[in-house]
Amino acid sequence: MTNLTSIKINSQNCIKQIEPITFLPKEVTQILDVVSDYHKNIVFLSSDGKLYQTQNNYQLNLKSFENLPPIKSIHSGYCHFFAMTDEEKPKIYGWGQNSFFQLGLKGTTTYSEPTLIKDISDFGIDQIHPSGYASLFLNSKTNVLYGCGINSNGQCGNQNRRVGSITKITKSQENVVKVFSGHSAHSFIIKTDRELYVFGFNYGQFGNGTNLNKPLQQIKLELDFPVEDIAKITCGCKHSTILTTEGKVYVCGLNPSTGFGSDLTTFQQYPYFKDNKILIKDLSSCYEMITFLTQDNEIWVGGNYNSKNDNKSLRKLITIKNSSPNTIKGVNQSRIIFLLNLNGNYLSQDLEKLLKNGSVSDCKIQDIPVHKKLIEIRLGKDFDHVTKYLDENCTKIEIQDLLKWVYCDQMINSKRTNEILNHFGIEKPEKNRLLKNDLKKLLFDEQTSDFKLVVKNDLEDDQDDDDDDDVDDDVDEEEKEEEIFVHKFILAARSGLFLNLFQNLDQNLKKVKDYSGKSLETIELLISFLYTDEIPITADIDQEFIKEEFEDIVEYYQLNPQIPLLDIFDKCSLK
């Protein structure tokens, strides 16, 4: 099952149905990201770290890049691309036009294949942010920003008017914690002083009250809301769009390309979404277009999305009913919108594998290995009642379709599956019965659990006890252990370590000690994530300490390698 779907807007402005991407090789089962340049070249990153690129067309001349290490992230500028490897010390590859040295490579050659950029290997770069004909690179540990490419209007954010160095990336700014860029000639940064700055070329998209260009000068912005509320900033040709953590949208820039209703030189809340109280989940700015994904899975578009250039007003394209994408990306000039499920489907992916291989199953429905607790919590009925009804009223294929919903929230034969679910008292299952909401009911539940995870709990207060207290060592050790109530099928589905353990463990054993060396707090947060795909962050949690604990937790517990656990941690900490 791919997590990438698309909508194509043709020249008559008609909308095709949402459809999965089918032109990728059959072995590509999941796409993690997609980017494009201004010339309709589209690059896809698969879950196994491989790259695939179209050639100036949506579906034709697809090619894969061989002989590359596994890739972690991809990025695009106006006419150039970057890829960062998934290594402890990442390497950066660039390809596309290098006419203004925006790739940081020698000469002005156009590179058709990813080429290793050796000169930045020692800068500790872990973030890439291409813009028009320039590129920005951030070392998030030292908060140092580097740039290369044309800098005639301050696109690199420094005081050097000449083109970036041919041989190496030039240092441009310190104390930078976040960068927002795009296919245009301006970029935003947030510094350690928690202020927002903008630099580059200004048609009004700076949001500082003027459309006067001030090249080679960074400008600090004053907003009507705290910088901490910024979730995302997108940079179009002559516009900028801010998405806040509360789902509000603010825009500024020129009307001819974006259809705001007026030329704006300061950030103002998007009037339609403000007046109608529509909350935005994600947005994407193409060169002359903005696409919006609402909390209700509606897709809206504004700007130049018609090839005749005669329709710039905001309009709703379609409502997604059968899936819940959480990321939207518009592709420049080809009028294609890509929808991705990047951070919400790992739970269903892992449970789908469990359904297919039947690991640690404890019962069957018509010879299909299943997991009793999951069936009961999802259908809300006793397992015997479920099996009796299914045996008497459903074919094996219908049961398999039902199990797709139980394990993965997927509706294969929606009409028949809905009929079966209605029998169990579940109405509108695509909206009202999310998998993670049901599994939350099992979290740390002693009554339904079938296993205990014993975790060492080092209590610092114990060290302050009086030396005269004569406490038996065994009792003291017992007091430092906590039992966490868990469910085998969840741990086996989500962790390769626990899957191997349960497959080789004596079935009579009801508990096992955790040897990871992690704190009780960390293990509880991990278990919460395994059940819900969320990491509960509260004010009293030492976030920096827990984040360090999580850095090697994926490898130790053999979690799904596609899960960007630290990215999810960062997003949860903003809530």
RODO-2510 file (C-alpha; in nm, 4 decimals, decimal comma):
residues 575
     n   res          X          Y          Z
     1     m     0,0000     0,0000     0,0000
     2     t     0,1420     0,3337    -0,1045
     3     n     0,0934     0,6416     0,1067
     4     l     0,1132     0,8775    -0,1923
     5     t    -0,1894     0,9880    -0,3933
     6     s    -0,2357     1,2664    -0,6455
     7     i    -0,4889     1,5028    -0,7973
     8     k    -0,4256     1,6535    -1,1389
     9     i    -0,5817     1,9824    -1,2528
    10     n    -0,6042     1,9895    -1,6319
    11     s    -0,6136     2,2930    -1,8603
    12     q    -0,9945     2,3112    -1,8426
    13     n    -0,9653     2,3226    -1,4638
    14     c    -1,1439     1,9899    -1,4188
    15     i    -1,0541     1,7747    -1,1231
    16     k    -0,9712     1,4093    -1,1598
    17     q    -1,0471     1,1626    -0,8856
    18     i    -0,7837     1,1077    -0,6221
    19     e    -0,5735     0,8151    -0,7322
    20     p    -0,2614     0,6393    -0,6037
    21     i     0,0626     0,6835    -0,7916
    22     t     0,0892     0,3732    -1,0110
    23     f     0,3764     0,4494    -1,2474
    24     l     0,6462     0,3802    -0,9892
    25     p     0,8085     0,0329    -0,9885
    26     k     0,6021    -0,2404    -0,8240
    27     e     0,8591    -0,2923    -0,5514
    28     v     0,8076     0,0658    -0,4329
    29     t     0,5347     0,0211    -0,1721
    30     q     0,5722     0,3515     0,0060
    31     i     0,6812     0,7043    -0,0800
    32     l     0,8154     0,9165     0,2040
    33     d     0,8526     1,2448     0,0164
    34     v     0,8141     1,4133    -0,3229
    35     v     0,9664     1,7400    -0,4517
    36     s     0,9816     1,9152    -0,7883
    37     d     1,1625     2,1988    -0,9630
    38     y     1,0140     2,4653    -1,1911
    39     h     1,0728     2,2543    -1,5027
    40     k     0,8292     1,9742    -1,4050
    41     n     1,1024     1,7378    -1,2925
    42     i     0,9569     1,5408    -0,9998
    43     v     1,1689     1,3404    -0,7554
    44     f     1,0282     1,0686    -0,5259
    45     l     1,1966     0,9242    -0,2156
    46     s     1,0915     0,5686    -0,1267
    47     s     1,0916     0,4148     0,2180
    48     d     1,4031     0,2098     0,1363
    49     g     1,6014     0,5266     0,0637
    50     k     1,5937     0,5107    -0,3183
    51     l     1,5294     0,8015    -0,5573
    52     y     1,3081     0,8072    -0,8663
    53     q     1,2708     1,1026    -1,1024
    54     t     1,0405     1,1943    -1,3888
    55     q     1,1789     1,3848    -1,6858
    56     n     0,9740     1,6954    -1,7690
    57     n     0,6520     1,4960    -1,7574
    58     y     0,4150     1,3648    -1,4959
    59     q     0,4204     0,9967    -1,5907
    60     l     0,6808     0,9347    -1,8600
    61     n     1,0533     0,8631    -1,8646
    62     l     1,0791     0,7661    -1,5002
    63     k     1,4308     0,6740    -1,3949
    64     s     1,5923     0,5602    -1,0726
    65     f     1,9302     0,6718    -0,9426
    66     e     2,1491     0,3712    -0,8736
    67     n     2,4697     0,3342    -0,6722
    68     l     2,3655     0,5867    -0,4066
    69     p     2,3748     0,5222    -0,0314
    70     p     2,0299     0,5150     0,1339
    71     i     1,8802     0,8647     0,1216
    72     k     1,7129     1,0291     0,4223
    73     s     1,5748     1,3506     0,2698
    74     i     1,5290     1,5289    -0,0644
    75     h     1,5004     1,9006    -0,1452
    76     s     1,4396     2,1150    -0,4541
    77     g     1,5107     2,4693    -0,5679
    78     y     1,4000     2,6519    -0,8808
    79     c     1,5943     2,4155    -1,1052
    80     h     1,8195     2,2089    -0,8781
    81     f     1,7920     1,9209    -0,6312
    82     f     1,9712     1,7935    -0,3218
    83     a     1,9648     1,4577    -0,1426
    84     m     2,1055     1,3854     0,2040
    85     t     2,2194     1,0340     0,2950
    86     d     2,0957     0,8404     0,5953
    87     e     2,4294     0,8121     0,7732
    88     e     2,5757     0,9239     1,1058
    89     k     2,7803     1,1782     0,9118
    90     p     2,5490     1,2563     0,6170
    91     k     2,6771     1,3181     0,2663
    92     i     2,5027     1,5627     0,0333
    93     y     2,4442     1,5025    -0,3369
    94     g     2,3308     1,7703    -0,5829
    95     w     2,2060     1,7705    -0,9405
    96     g     2,0304     2,0006    -1,1873
    97     q     2,1412     2,3459    -1,3005
    98     n     2,4524     2,4955    -1,1446
    99     s     2,4484     2,8165    -1,3488
   100     f     2,4894     3,0336    -1,0394
   101     f     2,6857     2,7771    -0,8366
   102     q     2,3690     2,7012    -0,6386
   103     l     2,4859     2,3398    -0,6043
   104     g     2,8149     2,4469    -0,4496
   105     l     3,0029     2,2610    -0,7233
   106     k     3,2816     2,3884    -0,9464
   107     g     3,1870     2,5270    -1,2859
   108     t     2,8426     2,6055    -1,4259
   109     t     2,7704     2,2571    -1,5591
   110     t     2,4211     2,1084    -1,5479
   111     y     2,4381     1,7772    -1,3608
   112     s     2,1910     1,5104    -1,4718
   113     e     2,2985     1,2629    -1,2020
   114     p     2,3386     1,3169    -0,8253
   115     t     2,6940     1,4359    -0,7660
   116     l     2,8692     1,4255    -0,4295
   117     i     2,9399     1,7740    -0,2908
   118     k     3,2660     1,7078    -0,1123
   119     d     3,3344     2,0603     0,0069
   120     i     3,0582     2,0598     0,2716
   121     s     3,1264     1,7189     0,4230
   122     d     3,3011     1,8680     0,7262
   123     f     3,0434     2,1371     0,8071
   124     g     2,8080     1,9076     1,0010
   125     i     2,5136     1,9981     0,7765
   126     d     2,1886     1,8264     0,8754
   127     q     1,9323     2,0517     0,7045
   128     i     1,9090     2,1683     0,3415
   129     h     1,6935     2,4595     0,2226
   130     p     1,7266     2,5423    -0,1500
   131     s     1,5658     2,8605    -0,2801
   132     g     1,5527     3,0085    -0,6321
   133     y     1,9124     3,0139    -0,7576
   134     a     2,0684     2,9888    -0,4141
   135     s     2,0932     2,7246    -0,1418
   136     l     2,1051     2,7371     0,2370
   137     f     2,2522     2,4698     0,4651
   138     l     2,2097     2,4541     0,8422
   139     n     2,4130     2,2849     1,1121
   140     s     2,1394     2,2655     1,3770
   141     k     2,3850     2,1655     1,6509
   142     t     2,5989     2,4781     1,6148
   143     n     2,3138     2,6951     1,4732
   144     v     2,5382     2,8057     1,1877
   145     l     2,3832     2,8730     0,8454
   146     y     2,5805     2,8389     0,5227
   147     g     2,4908     2,9541     0,1724
   148     c     2,5949     2,9323    -0,1900
   149     g     2,4593     3,0548    -0,5216
   150     i     2,3660     3,3938    -0,6585
   151     n     2,3565     3,6648    -0,3929
   152     s     2,2799     3,9749    -0,6005
   153     n     1,9785     4,0527    -0,3803
   154     g     2,0998     3,8982    -0,0574
   155     q     1,9540     3,5540    -0,1267
   156     c     2,2259     3,3977     0,0885
   157     g     2,1493     3,6300     0,3771
   158     n     2,4906     3,7915     0,4054
   159     q     2,6712     4,1070     0,2930
   160     n     2,8583     3,9525     0,0018
   161     r     2,7199     4,0606    -0,3380
   162     r     2,9178     3,8129    -0,5422
   163     v     2,8143     3,4609    -0,6335
   164     g     2,8782     3,2000    -0,3668
   165     s     3,2128     3,0271    -0,3579
   166     i     3,2815     2,7683    -0,6232
   167     t     3,4899     2,5481    -0,3971
   168     k     3,2997     2,5526    -0,0704
   169     i     2,9861     2,6707     0,1008
   170     t     3,0350     3,0143     0,2580
   171     k     2,9340     3,0905     0,6147
   172     s     2,6459     3,3381     0,6203
   173     q     2,4864     3,3573     0,9628
   174     e     2,5052     3,2262     1,3187
   175     n     2,2469     3,1577     1,5889
   176     v     1,9928     3,0173     1,3409
   177     v     1,7488     2,7528     1,4667
   178     k     1,4962     2,7306     1,1787
   179     v     1,4968     2,8086     0,8063
   180     f     1,2010     2,8511     0,5683
   181     s     1,2721     2,8807     0,1979
   182     g     1,1232     2,7944    -0,1409
   183     h     1,1559     2,8399    -0,5164
   184     s     1,1711     3,2168    -0,4848
   185     a     1,4454     3,4666    -0,4039
   186     h     1,3645     3,5227    -0,0363
   187     s     1,3921     3,3180     0,2829
   188     f     1,2931     3,3403     0,6498
   189     i     1,4970     3,2344     0,9517
   190     i     1,4286     3,2126     1,3240
   191     k     1,7269     3,2758     1,5505
   192     t     1,8086     3,1839     1,9063
   193     d     1,6717     3,5248     2,0124
   194     r     1,3276     3,3887     1,9083
   195     e     1,2877     3,6591     1,6458
   196     l     1,1870     3,6131     1,2798
   197     y     1,4105     3,7554     1,0063
   198     v     1,3715     3,7719     0,6278
   199     f     1,6192     3,8383     0,3475
   200     g     1,6367     3,8302    -0,0329
   201     f     1,4221     4,0076    -0,2940
   202     n     1,1001     4,1807    -0,1832
   203     y     0,7869     4,2407    -0,3907
   204     g     0,5860     4,2735    -0,0706
   205     q     0,6313     3,9147     0,0448
   206     f     0,8587     4,0223     0,3312
   207     g     0,5535     4,1308     0,5305
   208     n     0,7350     4,4349     0,6703
   209     g     0,4981     4,6962     0,5277
   210     t     0,6896     4,7788     0,2114
   211     n     0,7553     4,6367    -0,1341
   212     l     1,0936     4,8065    -0,1595
   213     n     1,3771     4,5643    -0,2133
   214     k     1,6634     4,5966     0,0310
   215     p     1,9264     4,3506    -0,0888
   216     l     2,2064     4,2311     0,1361
   217     q     2,0174     4,3271     0,4498
   218     q     1,8373     4,1015     0,6957
   219     i     1,5131     4,2469     0,8278
   220     k     1,3584     4,1613     1,1644
   221     l     0,9801     4,1211     1,1469
   222     e     0,7117     4,2172     1,3945
   223     l     0,4106     3,9836     1,3900
   224     d     0,0722     3,9916     1,5604
   225     f     0,1430     3,6530     1,7179
   226     p     0,4444     3,4901     1,8890
   227     v     0,7145     3,3339     1,6745
   228     e     0,6599     3,0131     1,8747
   229     d     0,3181     2,9827     1,7071
   230     i     0,4734     2,9431     1,3594
   231     a     0,4414     2,5875     1,2315
   232     k     0,5452     2,6519     0,8718
   233     i     0,6316     2,9324     0,6273
   234     t     0,6180     2,8807     0,2508
   235     c     0,7815     3,1112    -0,0035
   236     g     0,6240     3,1514    -0,3471
   237     c     0,7359     3,3702    -0,6351
   238     k     0,5943     3,6939    -0,4947
   239     h     0,4117     3,5807    -0,1829
   240     s     0,4711     3,4288     0,1606
   241     t     0,2309     3,2192     0,3669
   242     i     0,2500     3,1404     0,7386
   243     l     0,0707     2,8449     0,8978
   244     t     0,0362     2,8591     1,2765
   245     t     0,0184     2,5706     1,5204
   246     e    -0,3506     2,6543     1,5715
   247     g    -0,4303     2,6027     1,2009
   248     k    -0,4559     2,9722     1,1074
   249     v    -0,3101     3,1095     0,7819
   250     y    -0,1459     3,4496     0,7254
   251     v    -0,0403     3,5782     0,3809
   252     c     0,1387     3,8706     0,2214
   253     g     0,2553     3,9560    -0,1295
   254     l     0,1180     4,0519    -0,4707
   255     n    -0,2343     3,9721    -0,5857
   256     p    -0,1747     3,8997    -0,9614
   257     s    -0,0231     3,5610    -0,8870
   258     t    -0,1958     3,4521    -0,5696
   259     g    -0,5510     3,5856    -0,5571
   260     f    -0,5413     3,7250    -0,2016
   261     g    -0,8004     3,9884    -0,2907
   262     s    -0,5539     4,2774    -0,2609
   263     d    -0,1830     4,3498    -0,2659
   264     l    -0,0538     4,2891     0,0868
   265     t     0,2714     4,4200     0,2291
   266     t     0,2008     4,2970     0,5829
   267     f     0,0925     3,9537     0,7004
   268     q    -0,2841     3,9303     0,7292
   269     q    -0,5015     3,6343     0,8127
   270     y    -0,6447     3,4676     0,5041
   271     p    -0,9917     3,6274     0,5005
   272     y    -1,1995     3,3309     0,3844
   273     f    -1,0540     3,0849     0,6340
   274     k    -1,0786     3,3467     0,9087
   275     d    -1,4436     3,4326     0,8451
   276     n    -1,5496     3,0705     0,8044
   277     k    -1,3330     2,9410     1,0888
   278     i    -1,1708     2,6771     0,8666
   279     l    -0,8544     2,5334     1,0231
   280     i    -0,5613     2,4335     0,8039
   281     k    -0,3609     2,1152     0,8592
   282     d    -0,0922     2,1796     0,5950
   283     l    -0,0215     2,4054     0,2976
   284     s     0,2137     2,4240     0,0021
   285     s     0,3248     2,7201    -0,2098
   286     c     0,4191     2,6628    -0,5701
   287     y     0,5675     2,9370    -0,7841
   288     e     0,2286     3,1065    -0,8405
   289     m    -0,0133     2,8871    -0,6451
   290     i    -0,1046     2,7952    -0,2868
   291     t    -0,2769     2,4703    -0,1905
   292     f    -0,4373     2,4128     0,1478
   293     l    -0,5285     2,0914     0,3320
   294     t    -0,7903     2,1543     0,6009
   295     q    -0,8488     1,9660     0,9253
   296     d    -1,1606     1,8208     0,7577
   297     n    -0,9485     1,6893     0,4657
   298     e    -1,0736     1,9480     0,2174
   299     i    -0,8311     2,0702    -0,0489
   300     w    -0,8442     2,4385    -0,1446
   301     v    -0,6327     2,6174    -0,4041
   302     g    -0,5647     2,9818    -0,4829
   303     g    -0,3525     3,1588    -0,7406
   304     n    -0,2555     3,0700    -1,0968
   305     y    -0,3735     2,7104    -1,1257
   306     n    -0,5298     2,7443    -1,4730
   307     s    -0,3079     2,7323    -1,7805
   308     k    -0,5112     3,0169    -1,9355
   309     n    -0,4161     3,2305    -1,6370
   310     d    -0,7747     3,3492    -1,5927
   311     n    -0,8697     3,1933    -1,2602
   312     k    -0,6901     3,3148    -0,9519
   313     s    -0,9655     3,3051    -0,6934
   314     l    -0,9653     3,0697    -0,3973
   315     r    -1,1789     2,7607    -0,4502
   316     k    -1,2332     2,4206    -0,2954
   317     l    -1,1235     2,1361    -0,5190
   318     i    -1,2323     1,8234    -0,3398
   319     t    -1,2945     1,6578    -0,0031
   320     i    -1,0963     1,3452     0,0825
   321     k    -1,3374     1,0897     0,2276
   322     n    -1,1592     0,7546     0,2370
   323     s    -0,8196     0,8477     0,3801
   324     s    -0,6609     1,1059     0,6060
   325     p    -0,3575     1,2685     0,4405
   326     n    -0,1588     1,4988     0,6641
   327     t     0,0781     1,6518     0,4094
   328     i     0,0038     1,8272     0,0816
   329     k     0,2494     1,9302    -0,1893
   330     g     0,1756     2,1278    -0,5049
   331     v     0,3973     2,0711    -0,8073
   332     n     0,5034     2,3758    -1,0047
   333     q     0,3487     2,4449    -1,3426
   334     s     0,2205     2,0886    -1,3973
   335     r    -0,0794     2,1585    -1,1695
   336     i    -0,0488     1,8338    -0,9761
   337     i    -0,1177     1,8027    -0,6058
   338     f     0,0413     1,5201    -0,4069
   339     l    -0,1036     1,3962    -0,0798
   340     l     0,1110     1,2031     0,1666
   341     n     0,0512     1,0270     0,4954
   342     l     0,3884     1,0829     0,6564
   343     n     0,3265     1,0886     1,0282
   344     g     0,0050     0,9082     1,1055
   345     n     0,0049     0,5668     0,9470
   346     y     0,2933     0,3781     1,1073
   347     l     0,0607     0,2121     1,3546
   348     s    -0,1602     0,0706     1,0789
   349     q     0,1451    -0,0274     0,8714
   350     d     0,2877    -0,2313     1,1567
   351     l    -0,0451    -0,3958     1,2423
   352     e    -0,0999    -0,4798     0,8756
   353     k     0,2216    -0,6835     0,8816
   354     l     0,0980    -0,8576     1,1943
   355     l    -0,2268    -0,9450     1,0161
   356     k    -0,0400    -1,0853     0,7171
   357     n     0,2037    -1,3063     0,9087
   358     g    -0,0257    -1,3985     1,1989
   359     s     0,2553    -1,3641     1,4536
   360     v     0,1659    -1,4141     1,8235
   361     s    -0,1990    -1,4724     1,7295
   362     d    -0,4107    -1,6286     2,0050
   363     c    -0,7236    -1,7293     1,8076
   364     k    -0,8685    -1,7691     1,4583
   365     i    -1,1676    -1,6589     1,2536
   366     q    -1,2354    -1,9028     0,9683
   367     d    -0,8726    -2,0221     0,9757
   368     i    -0,7397    -1,6634     0,9729
   369     p    -0,4986    -1,6015     1,2654
   370     v    -0,6151    -1,2971     1,4623
   371     h    -0,5625    -1,1289     1,7983
   372     k    -0,8529    -1,1471     2,0395
   373     k    -0,8036    -0,8232     2,2326
   374     l    -0,7732    -0,6191     1,9150
   375     i    -1,0929    -0,7694     1,7713
   376     e    -1,2846    -0,6991     2,0907
   377     i    -1,1654    -0,3414     2,1417
   378     r    -1,2266    -0,2439     1,7788
   379     l    -1,5677    -0,4076     1,7354
   380     g    -1,6846    -0,3464     2,0903
   381     k    -1,8208    -0,6998     2,1336
   382     d    -1,7173    -1,0235     2,3020
   383     f    -1,4994    -1,2367     2,0749
   384     d    -1,7455    -1,5289     2,0783
   385     h    -2,0257    -1,2989     1,9641
   386     v    -1,8050    -1,1683     1,6825
   387     t    -1,7037    -1,5116     1,5543
   388     k    -2,0610    -1,6452     1,5704
   389     y    -2,1976    -1,3580     1,3622
   390     l    -1,9143    -1,3678     1,1084
   391     d    -1,9349    -1,7462     1,0660
   392     e    -2,3087    -1,7293     1,0012
   393     n    -2,3291    -1,4189     0,7840
   394     c    -1,9993    -1,3450     0,6112
   395     t    -1,7769    -1,5018     0,3483
   396     k    -1,4058    -1,5362     0,4065
   397     i    -1,3362    -1,2490     0,1650
   398     e    -1,5769    -1,0239     0,3550
   399     i    -1,4065    -1,1176     0,6810
   400     q    -1,0684    -1,0359     0,5292
   401     d    -1,2028    -0,6946     0,4228
   402     l    -1,3353    -0,6382     0,7744
   403     l    -0,9996    -0,7302     0,9257
   404     k    -0,8365    -0,4684     0,7013
   405     w    -1,0418    -0,2094     0,8854
   406     v    -0,9788    -0,3679     1,2265
   407     y    -0,5998    -0,3761     1,1821
   408     c    -0,5322    -0,0924     0,9390
   409     d    -0,8342     0,1445     0,9248
   410     q    -0,8677     0,0554     0,5551
   411     m    -1,2052     0,0233     0,3821
   412     i    -1,1715    -0,2202     0,0897
   413     n    -1,5353    -0,3047     0,0138
   414     s    -1,6766    -0,0040     0,1939
   415     k    -2,0459    -0,0826     0,1410
   416     r    -2,0342    -0,4403     0,2735
   417     t    -1,7789    -0,3575     0,5448
   418     n    -2,0022    -0,0735     0,6632
   419     e    -2,2972    -0,3128     0,6837
   420     i    -2,0983    -0,5494     0,9041
   421     l    -1,9689    -0,2668     1,1222
   422     n    -2,3202    -0,1254     1,1580
   423     h    -2,4242    -0,4610     1,3039
   424     f    -2,1643    -0,4079     1,5767
   425     g    -2,2978    -0,0594     1,6440
   426     i    -2,0227     0,1285     1,4584
   427     e    -2,1523     0,4081     1,2349
   428     k    -1,9393     0,6180     0,9997
   429     p    -1,6249     0,4152     1,0789
   430     e    -1,4068     0,6270     0,8488
   431     k    -1,4610     0,9196     1,0891
   432     n    -1,5589     0,7946     1,4311
   433     r    -1,3398     0,4921     1,5013
   434     l    -0,9754     0,5747     1,4500
   435     l    -0,7413     0,2852     1,5229
   436     k    -0,5206     0,4788     1,7625
   437     n    -0,8220     0,6023     1,9594
   438     d    -0,9321     0,2440     2,0184
   439     l    -0,5825     0,1315     2,1161
   440     k    -0,5561     0,4196     2,3610
   441     k    -0,8206     0,2383     2,5667
   442     l    -0,5779    -0,0531     2,6085
   443     l    -0,2814     0,1604     2,7133
   444     f    -0,1519     0,0520     3,0583
   445     d    -0,4824    -0,1317     3,1187
   446     e    -0,4316    -0,4043     3,3776
   447     q    -0,7623    -0,5845     3,3125
   448     t    -0,7062    -0,6494     2,9422
   449     s    -0,3278    -0,6882     2,9410
   450     d    -0,1710    -1,0274     2,8825
   451     f     0,1898    -0,9436     2,9673
   452     k     0,4035    -0,7346     3,2013
   453     l     0,7188    -0,5418     3,1201
   454     v     0,9396    -0,5045     3,4301
   455     v     1,1377    -0,1795     3,4270
   456     k     1,4045    -0,0710     3,6726
   457     n     1,3053     0,2520     3,8431
   458     d     1,6028     0,4338     3,9930
   459     l     1,4602     0,6621     4,2590
   460     e     1,7038     0,9415     4,3374
   461     d     1,5316     0,9967     4,6700
   462     d     1,6535     0,6537     4,7843
   463     q     2,0086     0,7860     4,7904
   464     d     1,9112     1,0424     5,0522
   465     d     1,7837     0,7824     5,2995
   466     d     1,9552     0,7721     5,6376
   467     d     2,2496     0,5382     5,6481
   468     d     2,1076     0,3912     5,9684
   469     d     1,8058     0,2494     5,7832
   470     d     1,8659    -0,1219     5,7705
   471     v     1,6913    -0,2243     5,4475
   472     d     1,7309    -0,5657     5,2916
   473     d     1,9003    -0,5457     4,9510
   474     d     1,6413    -0,7703     4,7854
   475     v     1,3532    -0,5591     4,9127
   476     d     1,5293    -0,2403     4,8054
   477     e     1,5852    -0,3834     4,4585
   478     e     1,2192    -0,4878     4,4415
   479     e     1,1095    -0,1356     4,5280
   480     k     1,3079    -0,0053     4,2339
   481     e     1,1173    -0,2122     3,9778
   482     e     0,7884    -0,1197     3,8166
   483     e     0,5551    -0,3429     3,6156
   484     i     0,4008    -0,1954     3,3011
   485     f     0,0885    -0,3708     3,1751
   486     v     0,1113    -0,4323     2,8002
   487     h    -0,0399    -0,6410     2,5196
   488     k     0,1721    -0,8871     2,3255
   489     f     0,0202    -0,8139     1,9864
   490     i     0,0967    -0,4396     2,0088
   491     l     0,4582    -0,4873     2,1139
   492     a     0,5129    -0,7634     1,8582
   493     a     0,3625    -0,5538     1,5770
   494     r     0,5698    -0,2466     1,6488
   495     s     0,9023    -0,3802     1,7786
   496     g     1,1251    -0,6391     1,6152
   497     l     1,2883    -0,6989     1,9527
   498     f     0,9592    -0,7955     2,1173
   499     l     0,8465    -0,9949     1,8131
   500     n     1,1575    -1,2146     1,8356
   501     l     1,1135    -1,2372     2,2109
   502     f     0,7515    -1,3553     2,1983
   503     q     0,8198    -1,6003     1,9169
   504     n     1,0921    -1,7687     2,1225
   505     l     0,9538    -1,7175     2,4705
   506     d     0,7933    -1,9858     2,6820
   507     q     0,4211    -1,9167     2,6425
   508     n     0,3671    -1,9711     3,0144
   509     l     0,5806    -1,6707     3,1043
   510     k     0,3767    -1,3616     3,1785
   511     k     0,6472    -1,1006     3,2247
   512     v     0,9991    -1,0098     3,1174
   513     k     1,2548    -0,7593     3,2406
   514     d     1,3571    -0,4677     3,0226
   515     y     1,7348    -0,4524     2,9707
   516     s     1,7556    -0,1354     2,7616
   517     g     1,8890     0,0678     3,0534
   518     k     1,6356     0,3427     2,9808
   519     s     1,4461     0,5180     3,2568
   520     l     1,0924     0,4255     3,3562
   521     e     0,9747     0,7591     3,2180
   522     t     1,1329     0,6871     2,8802
   523     i     0,9867     0,3358     2,8592
   524     e     0,6393     0,4661     2,9444
   525     l     0,6661     0,7271     2,6698
   526     l     0,7828     0,4574     2,4291
   527     i     0,4892     0,2303     2,5169
   528     s     0,2509     0,5245     2,4706
   529     f     0,3960     0,5826     2,1245
   530     l     0,3675     0,2149     2,0297
   531     y    -0,0040     0,2231     2,1125
   532     t    -0,0949     0,5636     1,9674
   533     d     0,1746     0,6941     1,7286
   534     e     0,1977     0,9915     1,9637
   535     i     0,4467     1,0914     2,2328
   536     p     0,2698     1,2575     2,5269
   537     i     0,4768     1,5584     2,6261
   538     t     0,3888     1,7487     2,9422
   539     a     0,5361     2,0535     3,1102
   540     d     0,7021     1,8529     3,3876
   541     i     0,8991     1,6318     3,1470
   542     d     1,2667     1,7075     3,0985
   543     q     1,2359     1,7145     2,7204
   544     e     1,6052     1,7418     2,6413
   545     f     1,6891     1,4400     2,8579
   546     i     1,4058     1,2305     2,7128
   547     k     1,5013     1,3317     2,3598
   548     e     1,8554     1,2090     2,4183
   549     e     1,7125     0,8824     2,5540
   550     f     1,5065     0,8385     2,2379
   551     e     1,8009     0,8810     2,0018
   552     d     1,8954     0,5129     2,0059
   553     i     1,5579     0,3684     2,1012
   554     v     1,4614     0,2932     1,7391
   555     e     1,7683     0,0755     1,6899
   556     y     1,7506    -0,1013     2,0265
   557     y     1,3846    -0,1981     2,0014
   558     q     1,4089    -0,2544     1,6234
   559     l     1,1199    -0,0212     1,5488
   560     n     0,9947     0,0414     1,1971
   561     p     1,2932     0,2283     1,0435
   562     q     1,0553     0,4540     0,8500
   563     i     0,9367     0,6193     1,1716
   564     p     1,0912     0,9684     1,2142
   565     l     1,0693     0,9326     1,5924
   566     l     1,2652     1,2451     1,6788
   567     d     1,0639     1,4520     1,4295
   568     i     0,7444     1,3252     1,5911
   569     f     0,8938     1,4096     1,9321
   570     d     0,9610     1,7662     1,8191
   571     k     0,6076     1,8071     1,6857
   572     c     0,4535     1,6692     2,0035
   573     s     0,6619     1,9070     2,2141
   574     l     0,5066     2,2019     2,0286
   575     k     0,1516     2,1039     2,1253
***
